[in-house]
Amino acid sequence: MLAGTAALAVAPLLPYRAALAGAEAEVLKAAVAQVQIAPEGYPATEVWGYGGVVPSTEIRLRQGGRLQRRLVNTLPEPTTVHWHGIRLDNAMDGVPGVTQEAVPPGGEFAYAFDLPDAGTYWYHSHNQSYEQVARGLHGPLIVEEADAPDVDRDQVIVLDDFRLDPETGQIAGFANMMDFSHGGRLGNIVVTNGRFNHSMTAKHKERLRLRLINAANAKIFELALEGLEGWIVALDGMPLDAPEPISETFLLAPAQRADLIVDVTADVGAQAHLVRFERDEAFSQVMFEVRGEASTNRRDAPLPLPPNPRMEVTGLEDALTSRLLMEGGAMRGFQSASMDGRPVGFQEAAQAMNFWAFNGTIGMPDEPLFIAEQGRTVRVAMQNDTMFPHAMHLHGHHFREVLPGGGLGPLRDTLLVLGDESREIAFVAHTPGEWVFHCHMLTHAASGMMTRFRVTA
């Protein structure tokens, strides 16, 4: 995933076998598989997945537990696993060239870390991720609360899109200059939990917890409810202070998650839908066939989920401040940026498939964006000086947006910043190490939108 980067002056990287510990860790096998992505009648699609399925096997553990998985790489390329949204030791973050070496074909690496926070997370490749994630290397990671909310069913909904060759049904190629320089790689078939036209059954007055995960490379989902009454109770794994009623459409950018609690209001024999809007048209992302009654009475509005520990963002007045300027892309470009240690113009950068820059640097910089002592509050002002939206993801931490007027938004790990928009985030740098900050439109990250920051003990 690292493009146009020089060697980083960081602590020695772990050899790929150095973290192997204990045969008790379950195997997470990265492998080639055949999966029916397109509708029946089309050929099966060759994918890359953990465990031979797409999305990959759900990992579900309890808050306060410990995750242990031994990655076994049977792919033809090196790979790693990034545990997206989890507060964990830096050495377990899965970023090649920063926290570990990429695991070569035939190699192994053992990931082991505690799970301090309940919530909806996910895991995915972080090596050549614009291709490997698009091929299917991702799966849900669910950390359950000690006291679960009162729901009848807990359902994971992984939203994704694939770009398939319409003749062969196989994943189309990746060397597409349009994807890198515009909004990112968009698919021609949209799926839920790896299935086209996904449906399930539900009961009238049943209460569901829907854990939405956007695993797409660049697609921003605009969603709504039909035949369902619902509340957003958590974003990016972090509970909201109070459930927010869903009265209109809401956006889910790449890498973002949203936990919904919904009541089925559609009558028996009817249908309810999670609706997706595209180009002024509405589509059923998930259809619920309503069969039978779950209850004779509607329940009260849900209570807030229990907050995760030690997530306060304080000290904004004395915070360390930093600035991130996003430049580049089609239709605007940049005058000059540093690539491989020398200044280049946009045309020369584009010839090397590099289209984006942070603070005048293409790809991972030699020096971190900022260095913060452990426990220090940091504020980062972001200016998107491009024509396109960017889903900015902070590794290892959650932040709050600093709103106009000084208020704070909900805790998140990924923020959608629209073209020509200015946003500011604040967070407490709680875990030492080198942490990555990048756009999660994955072709944007691969072609320049990648930086890092350092937390010192």
C-alpha positions as CSV (number, residue, x, y, z in Angstrom):
1,M,0.0,0.0,0.0
2,L,3.0,2.3,0.4
3,A,3.8,4.2,-2.8
4,G,6.6,6.6,-3.5
5,T,8.2,6.0,-0.1
6,A,11.7,6.0,1.2
7,A,12.9,3.8,3.9
8,L,11.6,4.9,7.3
9,A,13.8,5.8,10.1
10,V,11.8,3.9,12.7
11,A,12.5,1.2,15.3
12,P,13.7,-2.1,13.8
13,L,10.8,-4.0,12.1
14,L,9.8,-7.3,13.5
15,P,10.9,-10.2,11.3
16,Y,7.8,-12.0,10.0
17,R,8.4,-15.0,12.2
18,A,9.5,-13.1,15.3
19,A,6.0,-12.7,16.6
20,L,5.1,-16.4,16.3
21,A,3.9,-17.5,19.7
22,G,2.1,-20.6,20.7
23,A,0.3,-23.2,18.5
24,E,-3.0,-22.3,20.4
25,A,-3.6,-19.3,18.1
26,E,-6.3,-20.1,15.5
27,V,-5.1,-20.0,11.9
28,L,-6.2,-17.2,9.6
29,K,-5.4,-18.5,6.2
30,A,-5.1,-16.0,3.3
31,A,-5.9,-18.0,0.2
32,V,-7.3,-18.0,-3.3
33,A,-10.8,-19.3,-3.6
34,Q,-13.8,-19.4,-6.0
35,V,-16.9,-17.6,-4.8
36,Q,-20.3,-16.9,-6.5
37,I,-20.3,-13.1,-6.5
38,A,-22.3,-12.4,-9.7
39,P,-25.9,-13.7,-9.9
40,E,-26.5,-17.4,-10.7
41,G,-25.8,-18.2,-14.3
42,Y,-22.5,-16.3,-14.3
43,P,-19.2,-18.1,-13.5
44,A,-17.8,-18.2,-10.0
45,T,-15.2,-15.4,-9.3
46,E,-11.7,-16.1,-8.2
47,V,-11.2,-14.1,-5.0
48,W,-8.6,-13.8,-2.2
49,G,-10.0,-14.4,1.2
50,Y,-9.2,-15.4,4.7
51,G,-10.7,-18.9,5.1
52,G,-11.8,-19.1,1.5
53,V,-14.9,-17.0,1.9
54,V,-15.8,-13.4,1.1
55,P,-16.3,-11.5,3.4
56,S,-13.9,-13.5,5.5
57,T,-14.8,-15.5,8.6
58,E,-16.4,-13.3,11.3
59,I,-14.3,-13.1,14.4
60,R,-16.5,-12.5,17.5
61,L,-15.0,-12.2,21.0
62,R,-15.9,-10.6,24.3
63,Q,-14.7,-7.2,25.6
64,G,-11.7,-7.7,27.8
65,G,-10.7,-10.9,25.9
66,R,-7.7,-11.5,23.8
67,L,-7.5,-12.0,20.1
68,Q,-4.9,-14.5,18.8
69,R,-4.7,-15.4,15.2
70,R,-1.8,-16.9,13.2
71,L,-1.8,-15.5,9.7
72,V,-0.7,-18.2,7.1
73,N,-0.1,-16.7,3.7
74,T,-0.8,-19.0,0.8
75,L,-1.3,-16.1,-1.7
76,P,1.2,-15.4,-4.5
77,E,2.0,-12.0,-2.9
78,P,3.1,-10.7,0.5
79,T,0.4,-9.6,2.8
80,T,-0.5,-8.5,6.3
81,V,-3.5,-8.0,8.5
82,H,-4.6,-4.6,9.8
83,W,-7.1,-4.7,12.7
84,H,-9.1,-1.6,11.8
85,G,-10.3,0.5,14.7
86,I,-8.9,-1.5,17.6
87,R,-6.7,0.0,20.3
88,L,-3.7,-2.3,20.3
89,D,0.0,-2.5,20.6
90,N,1.7,-0.8,17.7
91,A,3.6,-3.9,16.7
92,M,0.3,-5.6,16.0
93,D,-1.1,-2.9,13.6
94,G,-0.2,-4.7,10.5
95,V,1.3,-2.0,8.3
96,P,4.2,-3.2,6.2
97,G,7.3,-0.9,6.3
98,V,6.0,0.7,9.5
99,T,5.1,-1.9,12.2
100,Q,6.2,-5.1,10.6
101,E,7.6,-6.7,7.4
102,A,5.0,-8.0,5.0
103,V,4.5,-11.7,5.3
104,P,5.8,-13.4,2.2
105,P,4.1,-16.3,0.3
106,G,4.5,-19.4,2.5
107,G,5.2,-17.2,5.6
108,E,3.4,-16.8,8.9
109,F,2.9,-14.1,11.5
110,A,1.1,-14.4,14.9
111,Y,-1.1,-11.5,15.9
112,A,-2.1,-11.3,19.6
113,F,-3.6,-8.4,21.5
114,D,-6.2,-7.5,24.1
115,L,-9.6,-6.1,23.3
116,P,-10.3,-3.1,25.6
117,D,-13.3,-1.8,23.6
118,A,-16.6,-3.3,22.6
119,G,-17.9,-2.5,19.1
120,T,-18.0,-3.2,15.4
121,Y,-14.6,-3.4,13.8
122,W,-13.1,-5.2,10.9
123,Y,-9.8,-6.6,9.6
124,H,-8.2,-6.4,6.2
125,S,-5.0,-6.6,4.2
126,H,-2.7,-3.5,4.5
127,N,-0.2,-4.5,1.7
128,Q,-1.2,-3.5,-1.8
129,S,-4.6,-3.0,-0.1
130,Y,-6.2,-1.2,-3.1
131,E,-5.9,-4.6,-4.8
132,Q,-5.9,-7.1,-2.0
133,V,-9.0,-5.7,-0.2
134,A,-10.8,-5.4,-3.5
135,R,-10.1,-9.1,-4.1
136,G,-11.8,-9.9,-0.8
137,L,-9.2,-9.9,2.0
138,H,-11.4,-8.5,4.7
139,G,-13.7,-9.7,7.4
140,P,-15.8,-8.4,10.4
141,L,-14.4,-8.3,13.9
142,I,-17.1,-8.0,16.6
143,V,-16.3,-7.3,20.2
144,E,-19.3,-7.9,22.4
145,E,-20.3,-5.9,25.4
146,A,-20.5,-7.5,28.8
147,D,-24.1,-6.3,28.9
148,A,-25.6,-6.6,25.4
149,P,-28.5,-4.4,24.4
150,D,-32.1,-5.8,24.4
151,V,-32.4,-7.1,20.8
152,D,-33.8,-10.2,19.2
153,R,-31.0,-10.7,16.7
154,D,-27.5,-9.3,16.1
155,Q,-26.7,-9.2,12.4
156,V,-23.5,-8.2,10.6
157,I,-24.0,-6.4,7.3
158,V,-20.8,-6.0,5.2
159,L,-21.3,-3.6,2.3
160,D,-19.0,-4.0,-0.7
161,D,-18.7,-3.7,-4.4
162,F,-16.7,-5.6,-7.0
163,R,-15.6,-4.7,-10.5
164,L,-16.2,-7.8,-12.6
165,D,-15.5,-8.4,-16.3
166,P,-19.0,-9.0,-17.6
167,E,-17.8,-11.7,-20.0
168,T,-15.8,-13.8,-17.6
169,G,-17.2,-12.9,-14.2
170,Q,-13.7,-12.4,-13.0
171,I,-12.3,-9.3,-11.1
172,A,-11.2,-6.7,-13.5
173,G,-7.6,-5.4,-13.6
174,F,-6.2,-2.7,-11.3
175,A,-3.8,-0.6,-13.4
176,N,-6.5,2.0,-14.1
177,M,-5.3,5.6,-14.1
178,M,-8.9,6.9,-13.7
179,D,-9.3,5.0,-10.4
180,F,-6.1,6.5,-9.0
181,S,-6.7,10.1,-10.1
182,H,-10.4,10.4,-9.6
183,G,-12.8,9.2,-6.9
184,G,-11.3,5.7,-6.6
185,R,-12.0,2.2,-7.7
186,L,-15.8,1.7,-8.0
187,G,-17.4,-1.7,-8.7
188,N,-20.1,-2.6,-11.2
189,I,-21.9,-5.0,-8.8
190,V,-22.8,-4.1,-5.2
191,V,-23.1,-6.9,-2.6
192,T,-24.1,-7.5,1.0
193,N,-22.1,-10.2,2.9
194,G,-20.7,-11.2,-0.5
195,R,-24.1,-11.8,-2.1
196,F,-25.9,-9.9,-4.9
197,N,-29.5,-9.0,-4.0
198,H,-29.1,-10.1,-0.4
199,S,-32.3,-11.0,1.6
200,M,-33.2,-12.4,4.9
201,T,-36.4,-13.1,7.0
202,A,-37.6,-11.0,9.9
203,K,-40.7,-10.8,12.1
204,H,-43.1,-7.9,12.6
205,K,-42.1,-5.9,15.7
206,E,-38.8,-7.8,15.9
207,R,-35.8,-5.7,17.1
208,L,-32.6,-6.1,15.3
209,R,-29.1,-4.9,15.8
210,L,-27.6,-4.2,12.4
211,R,-23.8,-3.8,12.4
212,L,-23.0,-2.0,9.1
213,I,-19.4,-2.2,7.7
214,N,-18.3,-0.4,4.5
215,A,-15.6,-2.6,3.1
216,A,-15.6,-1.1,-0.3
217,N,-12.5,0.3,-1.9
218,A,-14.0,3.8,-2.6
219,K,-17.8,3.6,-2.6
220,I,-19.7,6.0,-0.3
221,F,-23.0,4.4,0.6
222,E,-26.1,6.6,1.0
223,L,-28.6,4.6,3.0
224,A,-32.1,4.8,4.4
225,L,-34.7,2.5,6.1
226,E,-38.0,1.4,4.7
227,G,-40.4,-0.7,6.8
228,L,-38.0,-0.3,9.7
229,E,-37.8,2.3,12.4
230,G,-34.3,2.7,13.7
231,W,-31.6,4.5,15.7
232,I,-27.9,4.8,15.2
233,V,-26.3,3.7,18.5
234,A,-22.6,3.6,17.6
235,L,-20.2,4.9,14.9
236,D,-16.9,3.2,14.1
237,G,-17.4,0.9,17.1
238,M,-17.8,3.7,19.6
239,P,-21.2,4.2,21.4
240,L,-23.1,7.5,20.9
241,D,-24.0,9.4,24.0
242,A,-27.6,8.9,23.0
243,P,-29.2,6.9,20.2
244,E,-30.0,9.1,17.2
245,P,-33.3,8.4,15.4
246,I,-32.9,7.7,11.7
247,S,-35.3,10.0,9.9
248,E,-33.5,10.5,6.6
249,T,-30.6,9.2,4.6
250,F,-27.2,8.7,6.1
251,L,-23.7,8.2,4.6
252,L,-21.3,5.4,5.3
253,A,-17.8,6.1,3.8
254,P,-15.2,3.5,3.1
255,A,-13.9,1.9,6.3
256,Q,-16.7,3.4,8.4
257,R,-19.1,1.4,10.5
258,A,-22.5,2.2,12.0
259,D,-24.5,0.1,14.6
260,L,-28.2,0.4,14.2
261,I,-31.0,-0.8,16.4
262,V,-34.1,-1.2,14.2
263,D,-37.7,-2.3,14.8
264,V,-39.5,-4.1,12.0
265,T,-42.6,-2.1,11.3
266,A,-43.6,-3.6,7.9
267,D,-46.6,-5.9,8.2
268,V,-46.5,-9.7,8.0
269,G,-46.3,-10.7,4.3
270,A,-44.7,-7.4,3.3
271,Q,-41.0,-6.4,2.9
272,A,-38.7,-4.1,4.8
273,H,-35.5,-2.8,3.3
274,L,-32.1,-1.3,4.0
275,V,-32.2,1.1,1.0
276,R,-29.3,2.3,-1.1
277,F,-29.5,5.5,-3.1
278,E,-27.4,6.0,-6.3
279,R,-27.9,8.7,-8.9
280,D,-31.4,9.6,-7.7
281,E,-32.5,5.9,-7.8
282,A,-33.3,3.7,-4.8
283,F,-32.2,0.1,-4.6
284,S,-32.7,-2.6,-1.9
285,Q,-29.4,-3.2,-0.3
286,V,-30.9,-5.8,2.0
287,M,-34.5,-7.1,1.8
288,F,-36.3,-8.4,4.9
289,E,-39.2,-10.8,4.2
290,V,-41.6,-10.3,7.1
291,R,-42.9,-13.6,8.3
292,G,-44.8,-13.9,11.5
293,E,-45.1,-11.8,14.7
294,A,-42.3,-11.3,17.2
295,S,-44.4,-9.4,19.7
296,T,-47.8,-7.8,20.2
297,N,-46.2,-4.6,21.6
298,R,-43.6,-2.1,20.4
299,R,-40.7,-1.6,22.7
300,D,-39.5,1.7,24.0
301,A,-36.6,3.5,22.3
302,P,-33.3,1.8,23.0
303,L,-31.0,2.9,25.8
304,P,-27.4,4.1,25.0
305,L,-24.8,1.4,24.7
306,P,-22.2,1.4,27.6
307,P,-19.3,3.7,26.8
308,N,-15.8,2.2,26.2
309,P,-13.2,3.0,28.9
310,R,-10.8,5.9,28.9
311,M,-11.9,7.5,25.6
312,E,-12.3,11.0,26.8
313,V,-10.8,13.8,24.7
314,T,-9.8,16.6,27.0
315,G,-7.1,19.3,27.0
316,L,-8.1,20.9,23.7
317,E,-6.9,24.4,24.9
318,D,-3.3,23.2,25.4
319,A,-3.3,20.6,22.6
320,L,-0.4,20.0,20.2
321,T,-1.6,21.3,16.8
322,S,-0.8,20.0,13.3
323,R,-2.1,20.8,9.8
324,L,-2.8,18.4,6.9
325,L,-3.2,19.9,3.4
326,M,-4.6,17.5,0.7
327,E,-3.7,18.3,-2.8
328,G,-3.8,16.6,-6.3
329,G,-6.1,14.5,-8.3
330,A,-7.7,15.0,-11.7
331,M,-8.9,18.4,-12.7
332,R,-6.8,20.3,-10.2
333,G,-3.4,18.6,-9.5
334,F,-0.6,20.4,-7.7
335,Q,2.2,22.8,-8.8
336,S,4.9,20.8,-7.1
337,A,5.4,18.0,-4.6
338,S,8.2,15.9,-3.2
339,M,8.4,12.4,-4.6
340,D,11.3,10.1,-3.6
341,G,13.1,13.0,-2.1
342,R,13.0,15.5,-5.0
343,P,10.5,18.0,-6.3
344,V,8.3,17.0,-9.2
345,G,5.4,18.5,-11.1
346,F,2.0,16.9,-11.3
347,Q,2.6,15.5,-14.8
348,E,5.8,13.7,-13.8
349,A,4.2,12.4,-10.7
350,A,1.2,11.2,-12.7
351,Q,3.5,9.2,-15.0
352,A,4.6,7.3,-11.9
353,M,0.9,6.7,-11.0
354,N,1.2,9.2,-8.1
355,F,-1.6,11.8,-8.1
356,W,-2.0,13.0,-4.5
357,A,0.0,14.7,-1.8
358,F,-0.2,15.5,1.9
359,N,1.6,18.7,2.9
360,G,3.5,18.7,-0.4
361,T,4.8,15.1,-0.1
362,I,3.7,12.2,-2.2
363,G,3.5,9.0,-0.1
364,M,5.0,8.3,3.3
365,P,7.2,11.1,4.4
366,D,10.7,10.7,5.9
367,E,9.6,12.7,9.0
368,P,6.3,12.2,10.9
369,L,3.5,14.6,10.6
370,F,4.0,15.3,14.3
371,I,5.5,13.8,17.4
372,A,3.4,13.6,20.5
373,E,4.2,12.4,24.0
374,Q,2.0,9.7,25.3
375,G,-1.1,11.2,26.9
376,R,-0.9,14.4,24.9
377,T,-4.0,15.8,23.2
378,V,-3.5,16.5,19.5
379,R,-5.5,18.6,17.1
380,V,-5.2,18.2,13.3
381,A,-6.7,20.8,11.0
382,M,-7.4,19.2,7.6
383,Q,-8.0,21.1,4.3
384,N,-9.2,19.2,1.3
385,D,-7.9,21.2,-1.6
386,T,-9.0,18.6,-4.2
387,M,-12.2,18.0,-6.2
388,F,-12.9,14.7,-4.5
389,P,-13.9,13.3,-1.1
390,H,-11.4,11.5,1.1
391,A,-12.2,9.1,4.0
392,M,-9.4,9.9,6.4
393,H,-8.5,7.0,8.7
394,L,-6.4,7.3,11.9
395,H,-4.7,4.1,13.0
396,G,-4.8,3.0,16.6
397,H,-6.9,5.8,17.9
398,H,-10.4,7.3,17.8
399,F,-10.9,11.1,17.5
400,R,-13.7,13.6,17.9
401,E,-14.3,16.2,15.3
402,V,-13.9,19.8,16.6
403,L,-17.1,21.4,15.4
404,P,-17.7,25.1,14.5
405,G,-18.3,26.8,17.8
406,G,-16.0,24.5,19.7
407,G,-18.3,21.5,20.3
408,L,-17.1,17.9,19.7
409,G,-18.6,15.4,17.4
410,P,-18.9,11.6,18.1
411,L,-15.9,9.4,18.5
412,R,-14.8,8.0,15.1
413,D,-11.7,6.5,13.5
414,T,-12.6,7.5,9.9
415,L,-13.9,10.9,8.8
416,L,-15.3,11.7,5.3
417,V,-13.9,15.1,4.2
418,L,-15.6,16.4,1.0
419,G,-13.9,18.4,-1.7
420,D,-12.9,21.9,-0.8
421,E,-13.9,21.2,2.8
422,S,-12.0,22.1,6.1
423,R,-12.4,19.8,9.1
424,E,-10.5,19.5,12.4
425,I,-10.1,16.4,14.7
426,A,-8.8,16.0,18.2
427,F,-7.6,12.9,20.0
428,V,-5.4,11.8,22.9
429,A,-2.2,10.0,21.7
430,H,-2.5,7.1,24.1
431,T,-0.2,4.3,22.7
432,P,3.5,4.7,21.8
433,G,4.7,3.9,18.3
434,E,4.5,4.9,14.6
435,W,0.9,5.2,13.5
436,V,-0.4,5.7,10.0
437,F,-2.9,8.4,8.9
438,H,-4.2,7.9,5.4
439,C,-7.1,8.2,3.0
440,H,-9.2,5.0,2.9
441,M,-10.1,5.5,-0.7
442,L,-7.4,2.9,-1.2
443,T,-6.2,3.9,-4.6
444,H,-5.7,7.4,-3.2
445,A,-3.5,6.0,-0.4
446,A,-1.5,4.0,-2.9
447,S,-0.9,7.0,-5.0
448,G,0.2,9.5,-2.4
449,M,-2.3,10.1,0.5
450,M,-0.3,8.5,3.3
451,T,1.4,9.9,6.3
452,R,2.3,8.9,9.8
453,F,2.7,10.3,13.3
454,R,4.8,9.2,16.3
455,V,3.7,8.8,19.9
456,T,6.6,8.6,22.4
457,A,6.5,7.0,25.8
